[in-house]
Amino acid sequence: MTLKTSDYDYDLPEELIAQTPTKDRLNCRLLTLDAQTGHYADHMFADLLDILEAGDVLVLNDTRVLPARLLGTKEETGGHAELLLLNNLEGDRWEVLAKPARRLKTGTIIQFGDGQLRAKVVKELDHGGREIEFLYEGIFMEVLEALGEMPLPPYIKEHLDDPDRYQTVYAKENGSAAAPTAGLHFTEDFLDQVQAKGVDLAYLTLHVGLGTFRPVSADDLTDHEMHSEFYRLDEENAQKIKTAKAAGKRVVAVGTTCIRTLETIAQKFDGQLQADSGWTSIFIYPGFDFKVVDAIITNFHLPKSTLVMLVSAFAGRQHVLAAYKHAVEASYRFFSFGDAMYIQGPQYREDD
């Protein structure tokens, strides 16, 4: 089994990193991959309607991206400061990434929007992190919507004209620092067509943290420490998934966030799925024993990232890297605003 981080690298020309979303969400390509045989084929995303079958359950993450990037000035000196909201710790206290962190010491006050929102640094954390407390009048989310910006990933250099294109059409629960990007391809009309075919829709929530996108720096991937993310699956949606499994139908997870949530719960309850909420720092890499997920819809992920390792755990490293090589040669669009993959199990228990 390959557990060297370098074995999950691949060559990607920079021009294939999608900088803007397609005009039509549904107008993207879909590369299908059979995890058993390694066979891949080129499709359009709308072909997913022919791939899904009545009785399957499509699992979607209904998290909503916060306008979590705040640009302000230090109250004492007027120097520029930037905060990126990561986790709501309690009340008005948040964990944030701060720039320039070295100049934002405990006790520093930062103001945004002519003082409409103020932030006090209450604790210095590692790697540019800070714990801050917000001071404001009114409703915090309304203030944040007025002053905050959408926190696009660092590999996207273009300005996003419509912030809603970095939200799924079913986004509901505020809390993410990044979008669950596999879901960006779905439209409301297409989801209606999926349901009309007899496919059930189940929703869960996992608030995506920025650690999801960080490359693994450790030589041995098992030395990598995962970030922690909040998840929730309620009883109604858990029952939908259990019903599909009991009937021998497929659980199709839309995005790695859904996979991490479902497999976290199964791991917690001896392979069984049930309603649950909490924090997960699960790291899925080759050798992982999947208990719930039968097929996945996902975008193309960064080289040496935990997400490439997760997909390799499901479909086999060699199969995944071969499919990625084809995607590069066929000029697929990569990462958040890029094209998608559909990967059909059964997955490998051991890496190849």
C-alpha positions as CSV (number, residue, x, y, z in Angstrom):
1,M,0.0,0.0,0.0
2,T,1.4,3.4,-1.0
3,L,1.4,5.9,1.9
4,K,4.0,8.3,0.5
5,T,2.6,11.8,-0.1
6,S,4.6,12.2,-3.2
7,D,2.7,9.3,-4.8
8,Y,-0.4,11.4,-4.9
9,D,1.2,14.1,-7.0
10,Y,0.4,14.8,-10.7
11,D,1.3,17.4,-13.3
12,L,-1.4,20.0,-14.0
13,P,-0.9,22.9,-16.4
14,E,-2.0,26.1,-14.7
15,E,-4.3,27.0,-17.6
16,L,-6.5,24.1,-16.7
17,I,-7.4,25.6,-13.3
18,A,-10.9,27.0,-13.8
19,Q,-11.0,30.7,-12.9
20,T,-14.7,31.3,-13.4
21,P,-17.8,29.2,-13.3
22,T,-19.5,28.1,-16.5
23,K,-22.4,30.3,-17.6
24,D,-24.8,27.4,-17.0
25,R,-24.1,25.3,-13.9
26,L,-25.1,22.1,-15.7
27,N,-22.9,22.9,-18.7
28,C,-19.8,21.0,-17.6
29,R,-18.1,17.8,-18.4
30,L,-18.3,14.6,-16.4
31,L,-15.6,11.9,-16.3
32,T,-16.9,8.5,-15.2
33,L,-14.6,6.0,-13.5
34,D,-15.3,2.4,-12.6
35,A,-13.5,1.7,-9.3
36,Q,-13.3,-2.0,-10.0
37,T,-12.0,-2.0,-13.6
38,G,-10.4,1.4,-13.9
39,H,-12.4,2.1,-17.0
40,Y,-13.1,5.8,-17.6
41,A,-15.3,7.6,-20.2
42,D,-16.1,11.2,-21.2
43,H,-19.7,12.5,-20.6
44,M,-21.5,15.7,-19.9
45,F,-22.8,16.4,-16.4
46,A,-26.5,16.1,-17.6
47,D,-25.7,12.4,-18.4
48,L,-25.8,11.8,-14.7
49,L,-29.6,11.4,-15.1
50,D,-28.9,8.2,-17.1
51,I,-26.4,6.9,-14.6
52,L,-28.7,7.3,-11.5
53,E,-31.4,4.7,-10.9
54,A,-34.7,4.7,-9.2
55,G,-34.2,3.9,-5.5
56,D,-30.8,5.4,-5.3
57,V,-30.3,8.2,-2.7
58,L,-28.3,11.3,-3.6
59,V,-26.7,12.8,-0.5
60,L,-26.1,16.6,-0.6
61,N,-24.4,19.0,1.8
62,D,-26.6,22.0,2.5
63,T,-23.9,24.1,4.1
64,R,-23.8,27.8,3.0
65,V,-20.6,29.7,2.5
66,L,-20.3,32.8,4.7
67,P,-19.0,36.1,3.3
68,A,-16.2,35.3,5.6
69,R,-13.4,37.6,4.3
70,L,-13.3,41.0,6.1
71,L,-11.1,43.9,5.2
72,G,-10.5,46.5,7.8
73,T,-8.1,48.8,9.6
74,K,-6.4,48.7,13.0
75,E,-8.2,51.2,15.2
76,E,-4.9,52.4,16.8
77,T,-2.7,52.8,13.8
78,G,-4.9,52.7,10.7
79,G,-2.9,49.9,9.3
80,H,-4.7,47.4,7.0
81,A,-5.9,44.1,8.4
82,E,-7.7,41.1,7.0
83,L,-9.7,38.4,8.8
84,L,-11.0,35.1,7.4
85,L,-13.7,33.6,9.6
86,L,-13.2,29.8,10.2
87,N,-15.2,28.6,13.2
88,N,-17.8,30.2,15.5
89,L,-16.5,29.2,18.9
90,E,-19.1,30.6,21.1
91,G,-21.4,33.6,21.0
92,D,-19.5,36.4,19.2
93,R,-16.1,34.6,19.5
94,W,-14.6,33.2,16.3
95,E,-11.4,31.5,15.2
96,V,-10.0,33.4,12.2
97,L,-7.0,33.5,10.0
98,A,-5.4,37.0,10.2
99,K,-3.2,39.1,8.0
100,P,-0.7,40.4,8.8
101,A,-0.8,38.1,11.8
102,R,2.4,39.3,13.4
103,R,1.0,42.8,13.8
104,L,-2.3,41.6,15.3
105,K,-1.4,41.1,18.9
106,T,-3.8,40.3,21.8
107,G,-5.9,43.4,22.6
108,T,-5.7,44.8,19.1
109,I,-9.0,46.3,17.8
110,I,-9.9,46.1,14.1
111,Q,-12.7,48.0,12.6
112,F,-14.8,47.4,9.5
113,G,-17.2,49.6,7.6
114,D,-16.5,52.8,9.5
115,G,-16.9,51.1,12.8
116,Q,-20.1,49.3,12.0
117,L,-18.3,46.1,13.0
118,R,-15.3,45.9,15.4
119,A,-13.1,42.9,16.3
120,K,-10.9,42.5,19.4
121,V,-8.0,40.0,19.3
122,V,-8.4,37.9,22.5
123,K,-5.9,35.1,21.8
124,E,-3.0,34.3,19.5
125,L,-3.1,30.9,17.8
126,D,-0.7,29.0,15.6
127,H,-0.1,29.5,11.9
128,G,-1.6,33.0,11.7
129,G,-4.7,32.0,13.6
130,R,-6.4,34.3,16.1
131,E,-9.4,34.1,18.4
132,I,-11.4,37.3,18.2
133,E,-14.5,38.7,19.7
134,F,-16.8,40.8,17.5
135,L,-18.5,44.0,18.7
136,Y,-21.5,45.3,16.8
137,E,-25.1,46.4,17.0
138,G,-28.0,44.5,15.4
139,I,-27.9,41.0,13.9
140,F,-24.4,39.7,13.3
141,M,-25.2,37.8,10.0
142,E,-26.8,40.9,8.6
143,V,-23.8,42.9,9.4
144,L,-21.5,40.2,7.9
145,E,-23.6,40.0,4.7
146,A,-23.2,43.8,4.3
147,L,-19.4,44.0,5.0
148,G,-17.9,40.6,4.2
149,E,-16.6,39.2,0.9
150,M,-16.8,35.7,-0.5
151,P,-13.6,33.8,0.4
152,L,-12.6,32.2,-2.9
153,P,-9.7,29.7,-2.8
154,P,-6.2,31.1,-3.4
155,Y,-5.8,29.5,-6.8
156,I,-8.8,31.5,-8.2
157,K,-7.4,34.9,-9.3
158,E,-10.4,36.2,-11.2
159,H,-13.1,38.4,-9.6
160,L,-16.4,36.6,-9.1
161,D,-19.2,38.8,-10.5
162,D,-22.0,36.8,-8.9
163,P,-21.3,35.5,-5.4
164,D,-24.2,33.1,-5.6
165,R,-22.2,31.0,-8.1
166,Y,-20.0,30.0,-5.2
167,Q,-23.1,28.6,-3.4
168,T,-25.0,25.5,-4.2
169,V,-28.7,26.1,-5.2
170,Y,-29.7,24.1,-2.0
171,A,-27.3,25.9,0.4
172,K,-29.2,26.7,3.6
173,E,-27.1,26.3,6.8
174,N,-24.6,29.2,7.3
175,G,-21.1,28.2,8.4
176,S,-18.7,27.2,5.7
177,A,-15.4,28.9,4.8
178,A,-15.5,27.3,1.4
179,A,-18.2,25.7,-0.9
180,P,-18.8,22.0,-1.2
181,T,-17.9,22.4,-4.9
182,A,-19.2,19.1,-6.3
183,G,-22.7,20.4,-5.6
184,L,-22.1,23.6,-7.7
185,H,-23.1,21.8,-10.9
186,F,-26.7,21.0,-9.8
187,T,-29.6,23.3,-10.8
188,E,-33.1,23.2,-9.2
189,D,-34.6,21.9,-12.4
190,F,-32.0,19.1,-12.7
191,L,-32.6,18.0,-9.1
192,D,-36.4,17.9,-10.0
193,Q,-35.6,15.6,-12.9
194,V,-33.5,13.4,-10.6
195,Q,-36.4,13.1,-8.2
196,A,-38.8,12.5,-11.0
197,K,-36.7,9.4,-12.0
198,G,-37.3,8.0,-8.5
199,V,-34.0,9.0,-6.9
200,D,-34.4,10.2,-3.3
201,L,-32.5,13.3,-2.0
202,A,-31.0,13.3,1.4
203,Y,-29.4,16.3,3.1
204,L,-26.7,16.7,5.7
205,T,-24.5,19.6,6.9
206,L,-20.8,19.7,7.1
207,H,-19.2,23.2,7.4
208,V,-16.1,23.1,5.1
209,G,-12.9,24.4,6.6
210,L,-9.9,25.8,4.7
211,G,-7.8,22.9,5.8
212,T,-9.6,20.8,3.2
213,F,-7.6,22.4,0.5
214,R,-4.1,22.4,2.0
215,P,-1.6,20.0,0.5
216,V,-0.1,17.4,2.7
217,S,3.4,18.5,3.7
218,A,4.5,15.3,5.6
219,D,6.5,12.8,3.6
220,D,4.4,9.9,5.1
221,L,0.8,10.9,4.7
222,T,-0.1,9.1,8.0
223,D,1.8,11.9,9.8
224,H,-0.6,14.5,8.5
225,E,-2.9,16.1,11.1
226,M,-6.4,16.7,9.8
227,H,-8.5,19.8,10.5
228,S,-11.8,19.4,12.3
229,E,-15.2,20.3,10.8
230,F,-18.7,20.4,12.3
231,Y,-21.3,18.0,10.8
232,R,-25.0,17.2,11.4
233,L,-27.3,14.5,10.0
234,D,-30.9,14.5,11.2
235,E,-33.2,11.5,11.7
236,E,-35.3,12.0,8.6
237,N,-32.3,12.1,6.2
238,A,-30.5,9.3,8.0
239,Q,-33.6,7.1,7.5
240,K,-33.6,7.9,3.7
241,I,-30.0,6.6,3.4
242,K,-30.7,3.5,5.6
243,T,-33.7,2.7,3.4
244,A,-31.7,2.8,0.2
245,K,-29.0,0.6,1.7
246,A,-31.5,-1.9,3.0
247,A,-33.1,-2.1,-0.4
248,G,-29.7,-2.8,-2.1
249,K,-29.7,0.6,-3.8
250,R,-26.8,3.0,-4.1
251,V,-25.8,5.8,-1.7
252,V,-24.3,8.4,-4.0
253,A,-22.4,11.1,-2.1
254,V,-22.1,14.5,-3.7
255,G,-18.7,15.6,-2.7
256,T,-16.0,14.6,-0.2
257,T,-17.8,16.4,2.6
258,C,-20.7,14.1,2.4
259,I,-18.3,11.1,2.3
260,R,-16.5,12.3,5.4
261,T,-19.7,12.8,7.3
262,L,-21.3,9.5,6.4
263,E,-18.2,7.5,7.1
264,T,-17.5,9.4,10.3
265,I,-20.9,8.4,11.7
266,A,-20.5,4.8,10.5
267,Q,-17.1,4.6,12.1
268,K,-18.5,6.0,15.4
269,F,-21.4,3.5,15.5
270,D,-19.8,0.2,14.5
271,G,-20.6,0.5,10.8
272,Q,-24.2,1.6,11.3
273,L,-25.6,4.9,10.1
274,Q,-27.8,7.0,12.4
275,A,-28.7,10.6,13.1
276,D,-25.7,12.4,14.7
277,S,-23.8,15.7,15.0
278,G,-20.4,16.6,16.2
279,W,-16.9,17.4,14.9
280,T,-14.9,15.2,12.6
281,S,-11.2,15.1,11.8
282,I,-11.5,11.8,9.8
283,F,-8.6,11.2,7.4
284,I,-9.6,8.8,4.6
285,Y,-6.7,7.4,2.7
286,P,-6.0,4.0,0.9
287,G,-6.8,1.1,3.1
288,F,-9.9,2.7,4.5
289,D,-13.0,0.4,4.8
290,F,-16.0,2.3,3.4
291,K,-19.3,1.3,5.1
292,V,-21.9,3.6,3.6
293,V,-20.9,5.2,0.3
294,D,-21.4,3.3,-3.0
295,A,-20.7,6.0,-5.5
296,I,-19.4,9.5,-5.5
297,I,-19.7,12.7,-7.5
298,T,-16.7,14.9,-7.0
299,N,-14.6,17.6,-8.7
300,F,-10.9,17.2,-9.6
301,H,-8.7,17.9,-6.6
302,L,-5.3,19.5,-5.8
303,P,-2.1,17.4,-6.2
304,K,-1.0,15.8,-2.9
305,S,-4.2,16.9,-1.1
306,T,-6.1,14.8,1.4
307,L,-9.0,14.8,-1.2
308,V,-7.0,13.1,-3.8
309,M,-6.1,10.5,-1.2
310,L,-9.7,10.1,-0.2
311,V,-10.7,9.5,-3.8
312,S,-7.8,7.1,-4.2
313,A,-9.0,5.2,-1.1
314,F,-12.4,4.7,-2.9
315,A,-11.2,3.9,-6.4
316,G,-7.5,2.9,-6.2
317,R,-4.6,5.2,-6.6
318,Q,-3.5,4.0,-10.0
319,H,-7.0,4.2,-11.4
320,V,-7.5,7.7,-10.1
321,L,-4.2,9.0,-11.4
322,A,-4.8,7.4,-14.8
323,A,-8.2,9.1,-15.0
324,Y,-6.6,12.4,-13.9
325,K,-3.9,12.0,-16.6
326,H,-6.7,11.6,-19.2
327,A,-8.5,14.6,-17.8
328,V,-5.4,16.7,-18.3
329,E,-4.8,15.5,-21.8
330,A,-8.5,16.1,-22.6
331,S,-8.3,19.6,-21.2
332,Y,-10.9,19.2,-18.4
333,R,-11.3,22.1,-16.1
334,F,-9.9,21.6,-12.6
335,F,-10.7,22.5,-9.0
336,S,-13.6,24.5,-7.5
337,F,-15.2,25.9,-10.7
338,G,-14.1,22.9,-12.8
339,D,-15.6,19.8,-14.3
340,A,-16.8,16.7,-12.3
341,M,-16.2,13.0,-11.9
342,Y,-18.6,10.2,-11.1
343,I,-16.9,7.2,-9.5
344,Q,-18.8,3.9,-9.2
345,G,-17.8,1.4,-6.5
346,P,-17.2,-1.3,-5.3
347,Q,-14.1,0.3,-4.1
348,Y,-10.8,-1.3,-3.3
349,R,-10.1,-2.4,0.2
350,E,-6.4,-2.2,-0.5
351,D,-4.5,0.2,-2.7
352,D,-3.1,-1.0,-5.9
